[in-house]
Amino acid sequence: ALPHLAVEPGRSIINDAGITLYRVGGSKTIGNGSHKYVFVDGGMADNIRPALYGSCYEAAIANRATEAATERVSVAGRCCESGDMLVWETMLPASLPGDLLVVGRTGAYNYSMASNYNRLPKPPVVLVTNGQAELIVRGEKWSDLIRLDMIPEHLR
C-alpha cells in the first residue's frame, strides 16, 4: 500500500498573494525624536504572527507609494499591548492620519489566526482578480461580537 502523504501548503500557495490594508490613525515620536511610531486601525487581533513568532513584514503607504521614504518608523496596532507591533524599523514617507498602510505577504494565516481580542471586530476580506474587487467575507459588526452574550436575569 502507498503511504499516506499529508501536506499543509498554506504559506507556499497563498502567502505572497495576500496583503493587509490598515488606516493610519496618527503617530508619536519619543526619545528626543529618536524613534517614531505610526498607529493603525488593526494589529495583533488580525495579525498575531509578529507577537507570536517574531514574523517580520514590510510596509508601504499605498496612497503615496511614489513618494520618497524619509522616516524610519515602527508600526503599532491598536490593542494597547507592548507586543502589538506589526512592523519594526521601516522606512516610509511621512505618514498622515487617514493614509492607507499596506503590509505585504499576509495571505497565509492572517484570516485563520485572527481573533476578537479586546472585543475588536474582524476586518473584511476582499478578493481582487484582474482589477475587480469583490467582498468575500464581510467585516464583523459590534452586533456580531455580542450575539452570543447573555445577561443574567438578576442583572437586568
N, C-alpha and C positions, 0 to 999 in steps of 0.2 A: 504494500500500500504506500501511496505517496504521503510524505509528511505534510502536515497542515501548516501553512505559512500565513501568519497574520502580520499586517503592516499598518502603521498609523502615519499616513502621508500628509497630514495637515500642513506642516511648515513647508515642505518641499513643493507642494502644489499651489497653495493659496497665499502664503505669507507675503510675497512681493506684490501681489495684486491688490492687497488691501491698504487703504490709507485711512487715517482718522483726522477729522477736522475739528478744531476747537476754536471758540471765540475768545479773544484776548479781553480780559476784564480790566487789567491795569498792570502796573509794575512798581517795584520798590528797589531802591538802591541802598545798600548797607555798607558798613565798614569804611566810612570816609570815601565812598564812591568806588570801593574796590570790587564790589560784586552786585550785579543786578539780577533780580528775579522778575520773571514775567508770569502772571497768574492767568489761568484759563478756566473755562467752564466745565472741565472734565477732570480726569485724574485717575487715581488708583481704583475708583469704583468701576471705571470702564477699561482700564489697562493696569492691572496689578503687577504685570511682569517686571517693571523696574524695581519695585519694592520687594517682590518675592524672590526674583532670581538675579537682580542686578542687570537686567537687559538694557542695552544701550540703543537709542534711537537718534535719528537726525530729524531736524525740523526746518521749516521754511515758512515765511509769511506769504501765503498763497496770493493774496490780493496785491502784493507788491514784490512779486518774485524777481522782477528785473532790477530792483534797487540793490545797491551795494550793501553787503553785510558790514555794519560799522560797530556793532556792540556785541560783547561777549556776555551771554545771559544763561541762566538756568530756568527751566520751565517748571513751574509748580502747579499742582492741582488745587481743587477747592475743598478738600476734606480736612484741612487744618491738622494734618498729621506730619510729623517730621519726615516720614518716608514717602509722602505724596509728591514725588518728583517724577516728571516724565522724561526730561532731557537735562543733562548736566553740561554746562560749559560749551555752548554752541554759539556760533557767530550768526547774527540776524540783523536785518535792517532795524532801525529804531522802531519798536512796536508801539502801536497806539490802541487804546480801547476800541473794540469792535473789529480789529483785524482778524483775519482767518489764519490760524496757525495750522499747518499741515504736518502730520507726523507719518512718515512712510513705513512700509514693511510691517504693518499691523494686522494683516489678514488672517494669520493662522489661529490665534487664540483669543483675541480681544473680546469678541462677542460671547464665546462659550465660557470665558472666565469672568465676565462682567458680573457685578453684584449690585445690590441695593444698599451698600454700606452708607451709613449716615442718612438713610431713607432717601437716597438720591434715585431719581428715575433713570432707567437705562435709555441711552440715545437711540434714534432710529438707525436703520441700516438701508443704504441706498446702493443699488446696482447700476453701474454705468457701463453701457455696451454701445460701441460705435457712436459715441457722443450723446446717447439718450440716457437720461437718468430716470430710474424707476424706484419707488419706495417698495422695499421687500419686507421690512419689519418696521412697524410704526414705533415711534418713541413712546415710552411709558408716560402716563399722566399720574398725578397725585392719587386720583381715584383708583388706579391700578395697584398702587402700593398699599392702600388701606382696605381693599376689597375683602380681605380675609380677616381683618381685625374685628374683634368683638368687645363690646363694653359690658362688663357685668351689670346686672340689673341694679345692684345696690349703689352703683356709681352714676346712674343716670339721673 
